[in-house]
Amino acid sequence: MIHSKYRLSVEFKKKKQYYVRKIFYFLMSLAKAKIALVFDWMTNPGGAEKVNLLLHKMFPQAPIFTSIFNEKKVKGFEKAAITTSFIQNLPFAKNHHQIYLGMMPYAYENFDLSSFDIVISSSHACAKGIITKPETLHICYCHTPMRYAWDNWQSYIDQYKMNPILKFFGKRRLHSLRMWDRLSAERVDYFVANSSTTKQRIEKYYNKQSTVIHPMVKTSEFKISEKTGGYYLAVGRLTPYKKFDLIVDTFNQIGLPLKIVGTGISETELKASANANIEFIGNADDKTLKTLYSECEALIFPQVEDFGITAIEAMASGRPVIAYKKGGALDTIEEGKTGIFFEKQDELHLKAAIEEYQKNKKHFVPQDIRKHAEKFDEKEFENKFLSYLKDKWEHWQKTYY
């Protein structure tokens, strides 16, 4: 009679061998498939660009199609085969892509993707609007449905600093852009959402189901510091919807040290209104930014983000996040353990959250915060995305091949 433990061990080995063979055959099948990557304009480093870079590393042989590429600002794609649209060569395109938003749908529809078996688009605007053959599998990693065309679009446009004449005509163009955006969503075979919030938006505006696979950070590159510098930190593009004005106004009142990393259209206005306790760092290199994360008291995160990679980067450094209780923060922050939420985007509520942190900072354990952040590591993203792609590609092959 075979011992039950031995029998279980044999069964486990057989199952393991089966899954190893299955993954091997999938990778072989995938290696034969022609894959293309399609990205929205890559003019400034940000959360979407970090996802784009990892997709490029996962599929290094896949050519990249994008409307505009600023190689001086967006690094890591030096060996990539990149095809840009006609917009690339238009005046000011690399630094002011907003001027050409109305041309973006036409630019993406003109890319020739007819020779590819799989197209993976990474989209927060127009990249998903590419046209593929019926037998081509198109998976869209969606950072958000086009923010300035849908929810809160009125306030988004009103707050954006741009030429009033361009803004006037831009508002009137949004109706047709919104119609195109909705139509282009029908060209996607499967949506992957970067957060629960984005999943809800995809269902609301596109009437499509999606699977959530969170973005990532390489947590091994972030370290816990033995000391803190006594300052609070805010990181991001200095644009109105990021709510840096709320941060500056609040810290003007409470007088605590604050460091702001980033540049953008609101920079001049923010600097003019900031008191001496607020320091503007500008664009920090990776080493400097990681040090700033590890030595800050906490990251201030008052905006509604689709996901919010900066929050994960801070937590990977063992630092808590003081965040507005909405959007992607709900997916990433554990209240009382890795951060503190506040209910309204005003000075009163943000100030109260900072005061709560000051009283209870000893309860936030850097090692526990970092362990939580490891759930969003690059390897987790790679494994989940490849597993998802495996399932969809196997199903697709049965349908078309």
C-alpha positions as CSV (number, residue, x, y, z in Angstrom):
1,M,0.0,0.0,0.0
2,I,1.4,3.4,-1.0
3,H,1.8,5.8,1.9
4,S,-0.6,8.8,1.6
5,K,2.1,11.4,2.1
6,Y,4.1,9.8,-0.7
7,R,1.1,9.7,-2.9
8,L,0.4,13.4,-2.3
9,S,4.0,14.2,-3.0
10,V,3.9,12.4,-6.3
11,E,0.6,14.1,-7.2
12,F,2.1,17.5,-6.3
13,K,5.2,16.9,-8.5
14,K,3.0,15.8,-11.4
15,K,0.8,18.9,-11.0
16,K,4.0,21.1,-10.8
17,Q,5.4,19.5,-13.9
18,Y,2.1,20.0,-15.7
19,Y,2.0,23.7,-15.0
20,V,5.7,24.1,-15.9
21,R,5.0,22.4,-19.3
22,K,1.9,24.6,-19.8
23,I,3.8,27.8,-19.1
24,F,6.7,26.6,-21.3
25,Y,4.3,25.9,-24.3
26,F,2.6,29.2,-23.7
27,L,5.9,31.1,-23.9
28,M,6.8,29.2,-27.0
29,S,3.5,30.1,-28.5
30,L,3.9,33.7,-27.5
31,A,7.4,33.8,-28.9
32,K,6.0,32.9,-32.3
33,A,3.3,35.7,-32.1
34,K,4.1,39.1,-33.5
35,I,3.5,41.6,-30.7
36,A,3.2,45.4,-30.9
37,L,3.0,48.0,-28.1
38,V,1.0,51.2,-28.5
39,F,1.5,54.0,-26.0
40,D,0.0,57.5,-25.6
41,W,2.4,60.4,-26.1
42,M,5.5,60.0,-24.1
43,T,6.6,63.5,-23.4
44,N,7.2,63.5,-19.6
45,P,8.1,60.8,-17.1
46,G,5.1,59.7,-15.0
47,G,3.1,56.7,-13.8
48,A,1.9,55.6,-17.3
49,E,5.5,55.8,-18.6
50,K,6.7,53.5,-15.8
51,V,4.2,50.9,-16.9
52,N,5.2,51.5,-20.5
53,L,8.8,50.8,-19.7
54,L,8.1,47.6,-17.9
55,L,5.9,46.4,-20.8
56,H,8.9,47.2,-23.1
57,K,11.2,45.2,-20.8
58,M,8.7,42.3,-20.8
59,F,8.4,42.3,-24.6
60,P,11.8,43.8,-25.8
61,Q,11.4,42.7,-29.4
62,A,8.0,44.3,-29.7
63,P,8.0,47.6,-31.7
64,I,6.5,50.6,-30.0
65,F,4.0,53.0,-31.7
66,T,3.3,56.4,-30.1
67,S,2.1,59.8,-31.3
68,I,5.0,61.8,-29.8
69,F,8.2,60.7,-28.1
70,N,10.5,63.1,-26.2
71,E,13.7,61.1,-25.8
72,K,15.4,63.8,-23.7
73,K,12.8,63.5,-20.9
74,V,11.6,59.9,-21.1
75,K,14.5,57.4,-20.5
76,G,14.8,53.7,-20.8
77,F,13.7,53.3,-24.4
78,E,17.1,53.8,-26.0
79,K,17.1,50.3,-27.6
80,A,13.4,50.2,-28.6
81,A,12.1,50.4,-32.1
82,I,9.8,53.4,-31.9
83,T,7.5,54.6,-34.6
84,T,6.0,58.0,-34.0
85,S,3.1,59.8,-35.8
86,F,3.2,62.9,-38.0
87,I,2.6,65.0,-34.9
88,Q,6.2,64.3,-33.8
89,N,7.6,66.8,-36.3
90,L,5.0,69.6,-35.7
91,P,6.1,72.8,-33.8
92,F,6.3,72.5,-30.0
93,A,4.8,68.9,-30.0
94,K,7.5,67.4,-27.7
95,N,6.8,69.9,-25.0
96,H,3.2,70.9,-25.6
97,H,1.3,67.9,-26.8
98,Q,-2.0,69.4,-25.6
99,I,-2.0,71.7,-28.7
100,Y,-2.5,68.6,-30.9
101,L,-5.1,66.7,-28.9
102,G,-7.6,67.1,-31.6
103,M,-5.3,65.4,-34.1
104,M,-4.5,62.4,-31.9
105,P,-7.4,60.1,-33.0
106,Y,-6.3,60.5,-36.6
107,A,-2.7,59.9,-35.7
108,Y,-3.4,56.6,-33.9
109,E,-5.8,55.4,-36.6
110,N,-3.1,55.8,-39.2
111,F,-0.7,53.4,-37.6
112,D,-0.4,50.2,-39.7
113,L,-0.7,47.3,-37.3
114,S,-2.0,44.8,-39.8
115,S,1.0,42.4,-39.5
116,F,0.7,41.8,-35.7
117,D,-1.0,39.0,-33.9
118,I,-1.2,40.7,-30.5
119,V,-1.4,44.5,-29.8
120,I,-1.0,45.7,-26.2
121,S,-2.0,49.4,-25.8
122,S,-1.3,51.4,-22.6
123,S,-3.8,54.1,-22.7
124,H,-5.1,57.1,-20.7
125,A,-6.3,58.9,-23.9
126,C,-6.0,57.8,-27.5
127,A,-3.7,54.8,-27.8
128,K,-6.6,52.3,-27.5
129,G,-8.1,53.9,-30.7
130,I,-5.7,52.0,-33.0
131,I,-7.4,49.9,-35.7
132,T,-6.5,46.2,-35.9
133,K,-7.6,43.2,-38.0
134,P,-10.4,41.0,-36.7
135,E,-7.9,38.2,-36.0
136,T,-5.6,40.4,-34.0
137,L,-5.9,40.3,-30.2
138,H,-6.0,43.8,-28.8
139,I,-5.6,44.1,-25.0
140,C,-5.8,47.6,-23.5
141,Y,-4.1,48.4,-20.2
142,C,-6.3,51.4,-19.2
143,H,-4.9,54.0,-16.8
144,T,-8.3,55.8,-17.0
145,P,-10.9,56.7,-19.6
146,M,-9.9,60.1,-21.0
147,R,-10.1,62.2,-17.9
148,Y,-10.7,65.6,-19.5
149,A,-13.5,64.2,-21.7
150,W,-15.6,62.5,-19.0
151,D,-15.9,62.8,-15.2
152,N,-15.3,66.3,-13.9
153,W,-14.3,67.5,-17.3
154,Q,-15.7,71.0,-16.8
155,S,-13.5,71.7,-13.7
156,Y,-10.6,69.9,-15.3
157,I,-10.6,72.3,-18.3
158,D,-11.5,75.4,-16.2
159,Q,-8.6,74.8,-13.9
160,Y,-6.0,74.0,-16.6
161,K,-3.6,76.8,-17.3
162,M,-3.7,77.5,-21.1
163,N,-4.5,80.1,-23.6
164,P,-8.1,81.2,-23.1
165,I,-8.7,81.1,-26.9
166,L,-7.4,77.5,-27.1
167,K,-9.5,76.7,-24.1
168,F,-12.7,78.2,-25.7
169,F,-12.3,76.1,-28.9
170,G,-11.1,73.1,-26.9
171,K,-14.3,72.8,-24.9
172,R,-16.3,72.7,-28.2
173,R,-14.0,70.1,-29.6
174,L,-14.6,67.8,-26.6
175,H,-18.0,66.7,-27.7
176,S,-16.6,65.1,-30.9
177,L,-13.6,63.8,-29.0
178,R,-15.9,62.2,-26.4
179,M,-17.8,60.5,-29.2
180,W,-14.6,59.2,-30.7
181,D,-13.4,58.0,-27.4
182,R,-16.5,56.0,-26.8
183,L,-16.4,54.5,-30.3
184,S,-12.7,53.6,-30.1
185,A,-13.4,51.6,-26.9
186,E,-15.3,49.1,-29.0
187,R,-12.1,48.3,-30.9
188,V,-10.6,46.8,-27.7
189,D,-11.0,43.1,-27.2
190,Y,-10.1,43.1,-23.5
191,F,-9.6,45.8,-21.0
192,V,-7.2,45.7,-18.0
193,A,-7.8,48.4,-15.4
194,N,-5.1,49.8,-13.2
195,S,-7.4,50.1,-10.2
196,S,-11.0,49.5,-8.9
197,T,-11.8,53.2,-9.6
198,T,-10.7,52.8,-13.3
199,K,-12.6,49.6,-13.5
200,Q,-15.8,51.5,-12.5
201,R,-15.1,54.3,-15.0
202,I,-14.6,51.8,-17.8
203,E,-17.9,50.2,-17.0
204,K,-19.6,53.6,-16.7
205,Y,-18.3,55.3,-19.8
206,Y,-17.4,52.4,-22.1
207,N,-20.0,49.8,-20.9
208,K,-17.1,47.3,-20.8
209,Q,-16.0,44.8,-18.2
210,S,-12.3,44.8,-17.1
211,T,-9.8,43.0,-14.9
212,V,-7.8,44.9,-12.3
213,I,-4.0,44.5,-12.4
214,H,-2.4,47.2,-10.3
215,P,0.7,49.1,-11.6
216,M,4.0,48.5,-9.8
217,V,7.2,49.7,-8.4
218,K,10.5,47.9,-8.1
219,T,10.4,47.7,-4.3
220,S,14.0,46.4,-4.0
221,E,15.3,49.8,-5.2
222,F,13.7,51.6,-2.2
223,K,15.2,51.5,1.2
224,I,14.0,52.3,4.8
225,S,16.1,55.0,6.4
226,E,17.1,54.9,10.0
227,K,16.4,58.6,10.4
228,T,13.8,61.1,9.2
229,G,14.4,64.6,8.1
230,G,11.4,66.1,9.9
231,Y,9.8,67.2,6.6
232,Y,6.7,66.2,4.7
233,L,6.9,65.4,1.0
234,A,4.7,65.9,-2.1
235,V,5.6,64.5,-5.5
236,G,4.0,64.9,-8.9
237,R,3.4,67.1,-11.9
238,L,2.5,70.6,-10.7
239,T,-0.9,70.8,-12.5
240,P,-4.3,71.9,-11.0
241,Y,-5.9,68.5,-10.5
242,K,-3.0,67.3,-8.4
243,K,-4.1,69.8,-5.7
244,F,-0.7,71.2,-4.9
245,D,-2.5,74.5,-4.1
246,L,-4.3,72.7,-1.3
247,I,-1.0,71.4,0.0
248,V,0.7,74.8,-0.1
249,D,-2.2,76.6,1.5
250,T,-2.3,74.0,4.3
251,F,1.4,74.1,5.1
252,N,1.4,77.9,4.9
253,Q,-1.0,77.7,7.9
254,I,0.6,75.0,10.0
255,G,4.2,76.0,9.3
256,L,5.7,72.5,9.1
257,P,8.6,71.8,6.7
258,L,7.4,70.6,3.2
259,K,9.4,69.6,0.2
260,I,7.7,69.5,-3.2
261,V,9.2,67.4,-6.1
262,G,8.1,68.1,-9.6
263,T,7.5,70.8,-12.2
264,G,4.5,71.9,-14.2
265,I,2.2,74.7,-15.4
266,S,1.2,75.7,-11.8
267,E,4.8,76.0,-10.6
268,T,5.2,79.8,-10.8
269,E,1.9,80.4,-9.1
270,L,2.6,77.9,-6.3
271,K,6.1,79.3,-5.6
272,A,4.6,82.8,-5.4
273,S,2.1,81.8,-2.7
274,A,4.4,79.5,-0.7
275,N,6.0,80.5,2.7
276,A,9.6,79.9,3.6
277,N,8.8,76.5,5.2
278,I,8.1,75.1,1.7
279,E,10.9,74.1,-0.6
280,F,10.5,73.4,-4.3
281,I,13.0,70.7,-5.4
282,G,12.1,70.6,-9.1
283,N,12.7,67.4,-11.1
284,A,14.8,65.1,-8.8
285,D,16.9,62.3,-10.1
286,D,16.1,58.8,-8.9
287,K,18.7,58.7,-6.2
288,T,17.6,62.0,-4.7
289,L,13.9,61.1,-4.9
290,K,14.5,57.8,-3.1
291,T,16.4,59.5,-0.4
292,L,13.6,62.1,0.0
293,Y,11.0,59.3,0.2
294,S,13.0,57.4,2.9
295,E,13.6,60.4,5.1
296,C,10.3,62.2,5.0
297,E,7.7,62.1,7.8
298,A,4.9,61.1,5.3
299,L,3.8,61.6,1.7
300,I,1.0,64.1,1.2
301,F,-1.4,62.8,-1.4
302,P,-4.6,65.0,-1.7
303,Q,-5.6,64.4,-5.3
304,V,-7.9,61.8,-6.9
305,E,-5.6,59.5,-8.8
306,D,-6.5,56.6,-11.0
307,F,-3.9,54.6,-9.1
308,G,-1.0,56.7,-7.7
309,I,2.4,55.1,-8.0
310,T,4.0,57.8,-5.8
311,A,2.1,56.4,-2.8
312,I,3.5,53.0,-3.4
313,E,7.0,54.4,-3.8
314,A,6.7,56.2,-0.4
315,M,5.4,53.0,1.3
316,A,8.2,50.9,-0.3
317,S,10.5,53.3,1.6
318,G,8.6,52.6,4.8
319,R,6.9,55.9,5.0
320,P,3.1,56.4,5.5
321,V,0.8,58.3,3.2
322,I,-1.7,61.0,4.1
323,A,-4.3,60.7,1.4
324,Y,-7.7,61.9,0.2
325,K,-10.1,59.0,0.6
326,K,-11.0,58.5,-3.0
327,G,-9.7,57.0,-6.2
328,G,-6.7,54.6,-6.4
329,A,-5.6,55.3,-2.9
330,L,-8.5,53.1,-1.7
331,D,-6.8,50.1,-3.4
332,T,-3.3,50.8,-2.0
333,I,-3.5,52.3,1.5
334,E,-4.4,50.5,4.7
335,E,-5.8,53.1,7.0
336,G,-4.0,53.2,10.4
337,K,-1.3,50.8,9.2
338,T,0.2,52.4,6.0
339,G,-1.5,55.8,6.0
340,I,-4.3,58.1,7.1
341,F,-7.3,59.2,5.0
342,F,-9.1,62.5,5.0
343,E,-12.7,63.0,3.8
344,K,-12.7,66.4,2.0
345,Q,-10.3,68.2,-0.2
346,D,-9.9,71.3,2.0
347,E,-7.4,72.8,4.4
348,L,-9.4,71.9,7.5
349,H,-9.5,68.1,6.7
350,L,-5.9,67.9,5.5
351,K,-4.7,69.7,8.5
352,A,-6.6,67.4,10.8
353,A,-5.1,64.3,9.1
354,I,-1.6,65.7,9.5
355,E,-2.3,66.4,13.2
356,E,-3.6,62.8,13.6
357,Y,-0.4,61.5,12.1
358,Q,1.7,63.7,14.5
359,K,-0.2,62.2,17.5
360,N,0.0,58.6,16.3
361,K,3.2,58.4,14.3
362,K,4.7,55.7,16.6
363,H,2.0,53.3,15.4
364,F,3.3,53.4,11.8
365,V,6.0,50.7,11.6
366,P,8.3,51.2,8.5
367,Q,8.9,47.4,8.0
368,D,5.1,46.7,8.0
369,I,4.5,49.6,5.6
370,R,7.2,48.2,3.2
371,K,5.8,44.7,3.4
372,H,2.4,46.0,2.3
373,A,4.0,47.8,-0.6
374,E,5.6,44.6,-1.8
375,K,2.2,43.4,-2.9
376,F,2.7,45.9,-5.8
377,D,6.1,44.8,-6.8
378,E,7.2,44.6,-10.5
379,K,7.3,40.8,-10.3
380,E,3.6,40.7,-9.1
381,F,2.6,42.8,-12.1
382,E,4.6,40.6,-14.6
383,N,3.2,37.4,-13.2
384,K,-0.4,38.6,-13.2
385,F,-0.2,40.3,-16.6
386,L,1.5,37.2,-18.3
387,S,-1.1,34.9,-16.7
388,Y,-3.9,37.1,-18.0
389,L,-2.3,37.3,-21.5
390,K,-1.9,33.5,-21.5
391,D,-5.6,32.9,-20.8
392,K,-6.7,35.5,-23.4
393,W,-4.3,34.3,-26.1
394,E,-5.2,30.7,-25.7
395,H,-8.9,31.5,-26.0
396,W,-8.2,33.8,-29.0
397,Q,-6.2,31.1,-30.8
398,K,-9.1,28.7,-30.5
399,T,-11.4,31.3,-32.1
400,Y,-9.2,32.5,-35.0
401,Y,-6.5,30.0,-35.6
